[in-house]
Amino acid sequence: MTSGMLANAKRLVAPSTRSEVPPFMVMDVMAAAARIEAQGGRVVHMEVGQPAAAAPATAIEAARAALGGRLDYTEALGIASLRARIARHYSEVYGTDVDPGRVIVTTGSSGGFILAFLALFEPGDRVAIATPGYPPYRHILTALGCEPVLIETSEATRWEITSEKLLDAHRRRRLQGLLVASPANPTGTMIKPEALAALLRTTEGEGIRFISDEIYHGLDYAFAAETALRLSDSAVVINSFSKYFCMTGWRIGWMVAPEPLVRPIERLQQNLAISVPTLSQIAAQAAFDGRAEMEAVKHGYEENRRTLLAGLPRAGLDRFLPVDGAFYLYADVSRFSKDSFDFAKRMLEEAGVAATPGVDFDPLHGREFLRFCYAGSAADMREAVERIGHWLRGARK
Ligand SMILES: Cc1ncc(COP(=O)(O)O)c(C=O)c1O
């Protein structure tokens, strides 16, 4: 190959700037934990945000039965009976009626974000999100040519965006969208229903489009989570079978969109994915019959939460945000280190407990925080508290 051909080849395979999204640092913690385990070491895993339990038995049985037949493409918006079952879920859980025609089945909530952002925003549109927050929000927006606008939150506002903060940012430069999550990742904090209603009123008044990530609904301990669907007809609601129903790897979720957006989203889905995996759709519909099993899993998280709320302060980690919902505890470790990445590395190597440094979630103050996921077993939680206490007491001597 001549040098000219080489230079040309290099240019042709150079990745686009929009693909230059940052990696997820939790993956580095997972890799370090795997190395310790490969050498026979013990690690209590609290770094990955996924349930330790399996999908409901009803879902697994339905999937098994479906494997005997053909698995064809489905309608782009999803199997009609699943869309109707999801709509029924809103009347059962929230007492609100949802037209099944507004329900769209997606490839996890991750697939829902891509469809929602494409359907709602033009390239260059500015979308407000909270920091700390779930990193893919900003990375998906950037990859799609939109601009994530980080709104700093604080303890005083329960780590959620308020109408004042939103209007502040909007007046500085117009926003086209707002995305909120309650319960949130990584903080586990929740928006009070009145605050959610106030935010919705503000966005509607200012012409800002509202997206509500409700993926952790069902996992609320401090008070009941409110759906944006009960408060507004214009909000886009995104949800998933990944967390409450323990179906992360099945890659299935849903969205409820205002009626005028349904057809555009259908066209996008037809072209981007054709349809969501049929096996997962069949399993998801049956998952609703496994709620009793999932409630037992939720009670396990509640016990874990109690173990950490009582145990971590005794172990030395006594500063964390309100632990309202999801299965996360976001702890301020600045008393011990100004670099939570280094703190997480040492806690893993010396105490055998893996947690995620806050830098993934918060470019501003993440170096002072660690996220603990308490979706594991009760025994793991007790062991983690023991190990951290022992380690921090040793470190302070
Ligand atoms: C807040 C939040 N939203 C969305 C997702 C994406 O989940 P999935 O695509 O599995 O539905 C996650 C995953 O951890 C999350 O924490």
The ligand as an SDF file (V2000), in Angstrom:
LIG
                    3D

 16 16  0  0  0  0  0  0  0  0999 V2000
  -32.1000    6.1200   35.2300 C   0  0  0  0  0  0  0  0  0  0  0  0
  -31.9640    5.0500   34.1940 C   0  0  0  0  0  0  0  0  0  0  0  0
  -32.6270    5.1810   33.0330 N   0  0  0  0  0  0  0  0  0  0  0  0
  -32.4960    4.2660   32.0600 C   0  0  0  0  0  0  0  0  0  0  0  0
  -31.6820    3.1540   32.1970 C   0  0  0  0  0  0  0  0  0  0  0  0
  -31.5740    2.1760   31.0470 C   0  0  0  0  0  0  0  0  0  0  0  0
  -32.1760    0.9590   31.3100 O   0  0  0  0  0  0  0  0  0  0  0  0
  -32.7760   -0.0450   30.2360 P   0  0  0  0  0  0  0  0  0  0  0  0
  -32.3050    0.3700   28.8820 O   0  0  0  0  0  0  0  0  0  0  0  0
  -32.2650   -1.3910   30.6350 O   0  0  0  0  0  0  0  0  0  0  0  0
  -34.2630    0.0330   30.3470 O   0  0  0  0  0  0  0  0  0  0  0  0
  -30.9900    2.9540   33.3950 C   0  0  0  0  0  0  0  0  0  0  0  0
  -30.1030    1.7910   33.5760 C   0  0  0  0  0  0  0  0  0  0  0  0
  -29.4070    1.6400   34.5430 O   0  0  0  0  0  0  0  0  0  0  0  0
  -31.1310    3.9460   34.4160 C   0  0  0  0  0  0  0  0  0  0  0  0
  -30.4870    3.8360   35.5780 O   0  0  0  0  0  0  0  0  0  0  0  0
  1  2  1  0
  2  3  1  0
  2 15  2  0
  3  4  2  0
  4  5  1  0
  5  6  1  0
  5 12  2  0
  6  7  1  0
  7  8  1  0
  8  9  2  0
  8 10  1  0
  8 11  1  0
 12 13  1  0
 12 15  1  0
 13 14  2  0
 15 16  1  0
M  END
$$$$
